[in-house]
């Protein structure tokens, strides 16, 4: 390979890594639905997927457990990351993927408010513009055809909003706890993804709302393992890309998740795009892109 070509590929690798991460997250709704069709509820699937990552980190950086235990503030990250993953994975499995993903990406709205509360960041004109754009987009997306308040009306919609809020909390806490060891932060996020989903799945199982974990069968066990490895690879790709590119570039590249999710959902019949949804979604994405320019 000529030196110029090799150099160009090296420069492009971080962006390609981030795009891979966005792709995995954007199309993850499909394997979760396939696993559900084989008897594995998305909450139980999330438990298993993130348990594999916890085992990997425990073997790779066993000291991360002690670091996590001593850094009590990281347990907020456990809760935020766990709720994000439980809500998002459940929402895109049972609802209209396009609507859930767009409502999830109201994250810039929540990030402005949480950054003000937890990081004492000033409310700049650009931050307020992001809030206004995101709110207007949400109103358009949620506006009911028969009239009424533009609020989430279905479980998947509420899960999308909740997941976006806790994703914003997750990102703010990562910034606040940036001084903590990287392995401890990664363990907190993966542990949360497994533990929160396990607690929620167990509680709903007792109520009869969620089926029990099915007997081990190759159909779903191999699929869950493959999905776990895909998520682990995507997280490593995220760490690689985000550490080598400016934060504003990272934010813009990650927005491609919306394109991957929406495109795959429309092609496979798991979502629809109406003019109102396209307009509202465009405003929400614009708010996210503005966040990437700071």
Residue pairs with C-beta under 8 A, 6 or more apart in sequence:
1 9
13 240
13 241
14 240
14 241
14 244
14 245
15 241
15 245
15 249
15 253
16 241
17 237
17 238
17 240
17 241
18 237
18 238
18 241
18 242
18 245
18 250
18 253
18 254
19 253
19 256
20 233
20 234
20 237
21 234
21 235
21 237
21 238
21 241
21 254
22 253
22 254
22 255
22 256
22 257
22 260
23 234
23 256
23 257
23 260
24 230
24 231
24 233
24 234
25 234
25 257
25 260
25 261
26 101
26 256
26 257
26 258
26 259
26 260
26 261
26 264
27 260
27 261
27 264
28 89
28 92
28 227
28 230
28 231
29 92
29 93
29 97
29 261
29 264
29 265
29 270
30 264
30 268
30 270
31 223
31 226
31 227
31 230
32 42
32 45
32 89
32 92
32 93
32 227
33 93
33 270
34 223
35 42
35 45
35 220
35 223
35 224
35 227
36 42
36 45
36 93
38 217
38 219
38 220
38 223
39 211
39 214
39 217
39 220
40 48
40 213
40 214
40 220
40 223
40 224
41 201
41 210
41 211
42 89
42 90
42 93
42 94
43 86
43 89
43 90
43 197
43 198
43 200
43 201
43 204
43 210
44 197
44 201
44 210
44 213
45 89
45 220
45 224
45 227
46 85
46 86
46 89
46 90
46 193
46 194
46 197
47 194
47 197
47 198
47 201
48 194
48 224
48 228
49 193
49 194
49 224
49 227
49 228
49 231
50 85
50 190
50 191
50 192
50 193
50 194
50 197
50 228
50 231
51 194
51 228
52 225
52 228
52 229
52 232
53 190
53 193
53 194
53 228
53 231
53 232
53 235
54 187
54 190
54 191
54 194
56 232
57 64
57 183
57 186
57 187
57 190
58 64
58 65
58 187
60 183
61 183
61 187
63 183
64 181
64 183
64 184
64 186
64 187
65 187
67 180
67 181
67 183
67 184
67 187
68 74
68 75
68 184
68 187
68 188
68 191
71 177
71 180
71 184
73 173
73 176
73 177
74 173
74 177
74 180
74 184
74 185
74 188
75 188
76 169
76 173
77 170
77 173
77 174
77 177
77 185
77 188
77 189
77 192
78 188
78 189
78 191
78 192
78 195
78 196
79 166
79 192
79 196
80 166
80 167
80 169
80 170
80 173
80 192
81 166
81 170
81 188
81 189
81 190
81 192
81 193
81 196
82 191
82 192
82 193
82 194
82 195
82 196
82 197
83 162
83 163
83 166
83 192
83 196
84 163
84 166
84 167
84 170
85 163
85 192
85 193
85 196
85 197
86 193
86 196
86 197
86 200
87 159
87 160
87 162
87 163
87 166
88 100
88 104
88 159
88 160
88 163
88 167
89 197
90 156
90 159
91 100
91 104
91 155
91 156
91 157
91 159
91 160
91 163
92 100
92 101
92 156
92 261
94 155
94 156
95 154
95 155
95 156
95 157
95 159
95 160
96 156
96 265
96 270
96 271
96 272
97 261
97 262
97 264
97 265
97 270
97 271
98 261
98 262
98 265
98 266
98 271
98 272
98 273
98 277
98 281
99 141
99 156
99 157
99 160
99 271
99 277
100 156
100 157
100 159
100 160
101 160
101 257
101 258
101 261
101 262
101 265
102 137
102 141
102 160
102 258
102 277
102 280
102 281
102 284
103 138
103 141
103 142
103 152
103 157
103 160
103 161
103 164
104 160
104 161
104 163
104 164
104 167
105 164
105 255
105 258
105 284
105 285
105 288
106 134
106 137
106 138
106 161
106 164
106 165
106 284
106 287
107 164
107 165
107 167
107 168
107 171
107 288
108 130
108 131
108 134
108 168
108 287
108 288
108 290
108 291
109 130
109 131
109 134
109 135
109 138
109 168
109 287
110 164
110 165
110 167
110 168
110 169
111 168
111 171
111 172
111 291
112 123
112 127
112 128
112 130
112 131
113 131
114 168
114 169
114 172
115 121
115 172
115 175
116 122
116 123
118 172
118 173
118 176
119 172
119 175
119 176
121 127
126 290
126 293
126 294
129 290
130 287
130 290
130 291
131 287
133 283
133 284
133 286
133 287
133 290
134 283
134 284
134 287
136 280
136 283
137 279
137 280
137 281
137 282
137 283
137 284
137 286
137 287
138 150
138 280
138 284
139 150
139 280
140 150
140 276
140 277
140 279
140 280
140 283
141 150
141 276
141 277
141 280
141 281
141 284
142 150
142 151
142 152
142 153
142 157
142 280
143 150
143 276
143 280
144 150
144 153
152 158
152 160
152 161
170 189
174 185
177 185
182 239
186 235
186 239
190 235
201 210
201 213
204 210
205 211
205 212
214 220
241 250
241 253
242 250
245 253
247 292
248 292
248 293
248 294
249 292
250 292
251 288
251 289
251 291
251 292
252 289
252 292
255 285
255 288
255 289
255 292
258 281
258 285
262 271
262 273
262 281
264 270
265 271
266 272
266 273
273 281
